Amino acid sequence: MSSPSRNTHKLNEILVEIFNDILKIEEKSLSNGPIKDLSITEIHTIDAIGMYEEKTMSEVAQELKITVGTLTTAINKLVKKEYVNRIRCEKDRRSVKISLTNKGKLVYRIHQKFHTDMIGSTIEGLTKEEEFLLISSLDKVNKFFKEKYKDL
């Protein structure tokens, strides 16, 4: 096998840096705001619950790609911090749905704004063709990882 080209090395460097930076920047920018008591994992759990409807624990766990047991631990903390409501279904008392409190909805909106601002800054100044090329390229990278590592 031949050695990687200079472009391959640079692309790897950029992807690794972007991945690490987004996580650090997101955590730092959100922790400087009104939600200092939440980890980035808790914020992503709030994001997965969403704003508008009650969801089952299974639905949220599936979206986050974690077990219901792991989610239960996270939800217990978020209920205690008053970001999430837990609602036991009347018809089936074993079934539990979760939704965001007003405090949780505020976090959801702040997190969405962070992502909106990040994407706005990313595409600012790009032509429509450059924007399309960026989306197309990132979509290929995303599909590669999903296919290659789908069992993880």
ZIBELNOR-V464370 format. One record per pair of residues at least 12 apart in sequence whose ideal C-beta (glycine too) atoms are under 8 Angstrom apart, sorted by the first residue. I is the first residue (numbers start at 1). J is the second residue. D is the distance in whole Angstrom. If there is no record, write none. Layout:
I|J|D / I|J|D
This chain:
15|141|7 / 22|118|8 / 23|40|7 / 26|40|6 / 26|114|6 / 27|39|8 / 27|40|4 / 29|114|6 / 30|43|6 / 30|110|7 / 30|111|7 / 30|114|6 / 33|110|6 / 34|106|7 / 34|110|7 / 35|106|8 / 35|107|5 / 35|110|7 / 37|81|6 / 38|81|7 / 38|83|7 / 38|107|7 / 41|74|7 / 42|74|7 / 42|77|7 / 42|78|6 / 42|83|8 / 43|107|6 / 43|111|5 / 44|64|7 / 45|60|7 / 45|64|7 / 45|71|7 / 45|74|5 / 45|75|7 / 45|78|7 / 46|78|7 / 46|83|6 / 46|84|7 / 46|100|6 / 46|104|5 / 46|107|5 / 46|108|6 / 46|111|7 / 47|108|6 / 47|111|5 / 47|112|8 / 48|60|5 / 48|63|5 / 48|64|5 / 49|84|7 / 49|98|6 / 49|99|7 / 49|100|6 / 49|104|7 / 49|108|8 / 50|100|8 / 50|108|7 / 51|100|7 / 51|105|6 / 51|108|5 / 51|109|8 / 53|99|7 / 54|87|6 / 54|97|4 / 54|98|7 / 54|99|5 / 55|97|6 / 55|98|6 / 55|99|7 / 56|95|7 / 56|96|7 / 56|97|6 / 56|98|8 / 57|71|6 / 57|72|7 / 57|75|7 / 57|96|6 / 57|97|8 / 57|98|7 / 60|98|7 / 75|98|6 / 78|104|7 / 82|101|6 / 82|103|5 / 82|104|8 / 83|100|7 / 83|101|6 / 83|103|5 / 83|104|4 / 83|107|6 / 84|98|6 / 84|99|7 / 84|100|6 / 84|101|7 / 84|104|6 / 85|98|7 / 85|99|5 / 85|100|7 / 85|101|6 / 86|98|6 / 87|99|7 / 122|134|8
